[in-house]
Amino acid sequence: MEHLSAWLGAGVVTAGVSAALLAGAGVACADTDSGSDGGGTSTSDSSKPAASAADSTTPDKPDSTPSKPASSVGETESTQDDADEVESPASTGEDADDADDAEPAAKPVKRGTTKKKPADVDSAAATVAKPAGTPEPATSEAAEAAEPTEVAPEAPAVIEAAASDVAANTKAAPTASLVSARALMAPAVAPPAPSLLGIVGSVIASVVVNVGSIALTALQAVEALASGPPVLPPGSTVTVRDSWITLGNGQRIAANWYYPEGDTPPDRLVVLQHGFLALGPMYSYTAANLAERTHSIVVTPTIPSNLFLGDDHWLGGAGMASEIADLFVGDRTALTRSALDAGFATRYGLDPVTAKLPQKFALMGHSLGGNLVPAAAGFLTLNGGAADLVGVITLDGVPLPGTIETALARLADYEAATDHYIPIREIGAPRNLYNSTSTINEALSSARPDHFNGVVLTDGVHMDSMRGGNPLIQFAAYVAAGFPTPQNPPAVEELAARWLDEWFGGDPFVGDDVLIPGSTFDIPTPKGTAEATVIGSPLARRSLVGPFAAHAPTDIPPADALLTALAV
């Protein structure tokens, strides 16, 4: 118990000394002056509570002591003499002991009063040694001198132990505090001067960004002028109209709306997203054929491809994917407004006030548009719009690093929570210059090994899915990416239309059981028969399924008689 009290006293004193040092030089000077003051405050602080120790250090007290009873005058003078010796800078702990020895043995209380220690040490030690329940003494100095505190018999030993422990602690505390103060007051290290190479690099980067932004904006302006409005295929029964879509961030993007024939409004909606540096009208044949084949409203937004804009609201940005996903939340006000501006109500004889777009929808994207549509599907699982998404098709998709993986993870979590599977399928070409960085086939096969995830067309090219009515734009695209075989572009539309019909019909699992990765099948088209290879890793699947399927328990060979006899 004595050691516990001593450690508690030491801790309190250490905290007090540290706080005093951190408080600044002004408080430290005040303590020094009061320690050398020989006025009426010379009574030992060991008989005071911690609160009265601060009073005893007040520098502006008068030197004359207040009136005291005659019986305490002698004690006060003796105490003052001893205190002067203790508080002298040259005094040590041995001097204090000598002063203690000078006191009569029959007066332990006076010895405790006469023994002088630093104010904070005595105050904390007295606080620890004071028995529980002892009433607080009066803060008046006259009362303190006249009424010495009653100390338990073991109090002197406790006080000495606390003082000896504090001596070591208080010696190191000023050093740590002064080091901290010096560190705080030390001048900040000036940052290194920029190097010539760094300055040149910054200038070059700024020039590249600004020139690149201007070049891409000018290029897309020329493309828009050259491609013109969307052109329908010969003999098409589809109606196409133009409007704008205002996104949640205030950005406006152009949109082409394709309405299939008939007086009844369709109950299907498909978003077809163009690729990098392309425009919506460049896909007019593809969009019109899908609208006619699936009896769906098809919309082709035109999103800027300028990656130098400084934000993520471009074709490959996550911000744009999030904005597209938000179009399908709630009442779909922005999307409906755009459709009405493009003649949706007029085309089907609807009341513009009550007209609504189809609730169920699908997403399709070519090239870098194959980055946007799976990313939007992932955001739809977060904003509540995924319940109406029937599926996603990527057309030789080239997602940016991490996009497809993040989307598939979000779709997996959504499926686990709702039991709603949303398929993502790829219609791609063999490895080429434009899809060389794509990992979509590997990501789909890894995340969904038990599902049919799409195909690669034999002899396919990157532009198989981009078909429009402008011969100049179409020729330029084929020169850049390769001329397709006649059967592959219609094969893309045939596969996409078939999958959309199945998904909108409520079956997203067609092909999961019969289309094994690595297998091939034919796609008849008016231009000939195309060949498709199911994406995935057939070797991995055979290594896991083949050996176990070939050896049933009934096929275990009979035991050899000779070996059996030897074993026995």
Secondary structure, 3 states (H helix, E strand, C coil): CHHHHHHHHHHHHHHHHHHHHHHCHHHHHHHHHHHHCCCCCCCCHHHCCHHHHHHHCCCCCCCCCCCCCHHHHHHHHHHHHHHHHHHCCCCCHHHHHHHHHCCCCCCHHHHHHHCCCCHHHHHHHHHHHCCCCCCCCCCCHHHHHHCCCCCCCCHHHHHHHHHHHHHHHHHHHHHHHHHHHHHHHCCCCCCCCCCHHHHHHHHHHHHHHHHHHHHHHHHHHHHHHHHCCCCCCCCCCCEEEEEEEECCCCCEEEEEEEECCCCCCCCEEEEEECCCCCCHHHHHHHHHHHHHHHCCEEEEEECCCCCCCCCCCCCCCHHHHHHHHHCCCCCCHHHHHHHHHCCHHHHHCCCCCCCCCCCEEEEEEECCHHHHHHHHHHHHHHHCCHHHEEEEEEECCCCCCCHHHHHHHHHHHHHHHHCCCCCEEEEECCCCCCCCCCCHHHHHHHHCCCCCCEEEECCCCCCCCCCCCCHHHHHHHHHHHCCCCCCHHHHHHHHHHHHHHHHHCCCCCCCCCCCCCCCEEEEEECCEEEEEEECCCHHHHHHHHHHHHHCCHHHCCCCCHHHHHHHC
